[in-house]
């Protein structure tokens, strides 16, 4: 069980306690090692090149990297509150009197102020911002993984579409040959005109299917160009017409390993931990704060006398909230609710991660069976078509039966191609669900986050095991009014 326990003082204590119970293993697993750059599993150099172009040119990925720089800047800004503020001071004033000599005063010096972080309010706030910056980095990995999957899906869809064009061209040629034979037989008075018209309709139907696929090819090329940060107007690709063989099933590993591999889980976990640090800061804000101030100045009645005498002063101020209308308590309650919200989001992300792996494994298992059945149907349809043609030539059946058999055979041939593409796309979904730790910063070096925040609070270091799903949240907390 995962619980939220609100502590009475802040500092480095956590409001989040994660369990050690391990989730059950996945229903199926292969033996092939999971590669970080998962698309290389297909051994397609053209695909590798297309993914590389997308990583270098995609604007969504570039935007994610700029969000990282934003988050880092915010964290550095918050961290500046841990240091004193020192300001230079220079001023002059003069007094003109009618009954006495005029006077002037020149001041030059330094003023310093510092808020002592007695209860860890500032430190917790800084921790929260660095954790958010780290979560933004994890989100960059999510965007990069999604981009690589989109490129691979589009690439293989282009290959399948080209294969469909090749198959449709063969089918059109076959149907045209049949049309010539029917027209010749009609000229000899051996068949009715309706049989010729039906054959012509089959030819035009196949040509119409070809037009649909050509349209899909252009749309896919436009999509791939935009994914690579290029204008779609002149997009043109030559991916070939042969889908790859399905690689061996990858090793799914343990669910606990999945939690540490997937960047979306890491992102939500870091967001949860950042909310926890915000809560610690809000709790600390209820306590008195100590401000220190110091000044080191020189004062003179004329500029030439500056630096002869110096004045050094130090002051301390202890400020404690007495009556604030419940403002600070309300802020604590808001942060408690935020922690619970982030926790539910994290728990849902974990469940969805398990679901995506199981769904991909299930779909692949049944898709392989479906392809086997489709191929068997296609073979039977081909045999039936041959027999019906022979029977038609000797007058034992109507041409409508032959035509129906040809349409079914050709439709099954196209369906087999589509089913093979679905199998490849499902494998991509499995690779994405297992989420190799692909980091695009190998291509784009970014400013570094401090070492202790690179992984935020690593999941594997909490009680020795990753978290599982929440079952109960306490409705009360232990904060004193």
C-alpha positions, 0 to 999 in steps of 0.5 A: 500500500502506498500512503501519504503521511503529512509530517509536522515539520518540513526539511528533507522529510518526505510526505510520500511513502512508497511500498516494496510489494512487487507486481506480478510478472507479465503474461509472456516474454521473449528472449531477444534483448531490448535495444535502447534504439529499438527501431534498429531491431528491424535492420532497416538502414533507411528507417534508421536514417529517417528516424535520425532525420526526425530527431534532428529536425522535429520541432516538437522535440526542439520545443521540448528541449526549450522547455527543459531550459525554461525549467532549469532557469526557474530552478536556478532562479529559486536557488538564488534565494539560498544566497545573500542579496548584496547591493551597492548604494550610492546617494547624495542629497543637499539642503539649501537654507536661508539662515545657515550655510548649505549642507550636503551629504554623500553616501557610498556603500554596500547593503546585504540581506539574507533570509536564514532557511531555518525550517527548510522552506527555501531548500524544499522549494528549490528541490521542487523546481529541480525535480520539475526540471528533471521531470521535463527531461523525462518528458523529452524522452517521452516525446523522442520515443513517440516521435521515433514510433511515429516515424517507424509507423509511417515508414512501414505504412509507406512500404505496405502501401507500395506493396499494395500498389504492386499487388493491385497492378498485378491484379489489374493486369490479371483482370484486363487479361480476363476482360480481353478473353471475355470480349473475345468470347462475346464476339464469338457469341459464346457469352452474354454481354452482362459477363463482359460488363461484370468483368469491366466493373471488376477492372474499374473497381481494382483501379479505384482501389489503386487510386485510394492507395496512391492518395494514402501514399501521398498523405503518408509522405506528407506526414513523414516530411512534417515529422522530420521538420520539412515542408510536405509540398515536395516530399518524396520517399522510396521505401520499397515494397517489402515489409520486414520479417517480424523480429524475435519477441523481446524480453519483457523483463519484470514489471519493476524494471519497466517502471524504471525504464519508462520515461512517462512513469519517471516523469510522473514520479518526479512530478509527485516528488516535486509536489511533496517538496512543495508541501514541505515548503508550505508547512515550513512557511507556517513557522517564524522566519529570520531575516538578517541585514548588514550595511557597510557605508561611508558618509561625508559632506563632500566627495573628497572626504568619502572613504575616511569614515566607515559605518558598519551595521548588522540587524536581525529580524524574527517574523512569526505569523500570528493572524493571517486569516487561515492563508497559510493553512489553506496553502498547506491543504492545497498542497496536500490535495496536489500531492494526492492528485499527482499520486493518482496520476502516477498510479494511473500511469503505472497501470496504463504501462502494464496494460500497454505491454499486456495489450501488445503481447496479446494482440501479437499472439492473436495477430499471428494466428489471424495471419495464418488463417488469412493465408489459408483462406487466400490459398483456398480462394485461389484454388476455388477460383481456378476450379470455377474457371475450369468449370465455367469454360466447360459450362458447368457454372455461371460467370458470376461465381467466377467473378465472385471468387476472383474478387474474394481472392484478390481482397484476401491478398490485400487483406494479408498485406494489411494484416502483416502491417498491423503485426509490425505496427503492434510490435512497434507498440510493444517496443514503445510500451517496454520503452528502452531508455532512448535519450535524444540528448546524445544528439542535442547536448543540453545544460546539466541538471545538478547530479542529485536531481538527474533522476530526482529521487530514483524509484529503485532507491526507495525501500529497495523496490519500485512502487505499486498501485495506491489502494488507500489514501489517509483522509487526515494529516498530522499537521498541527493547527 
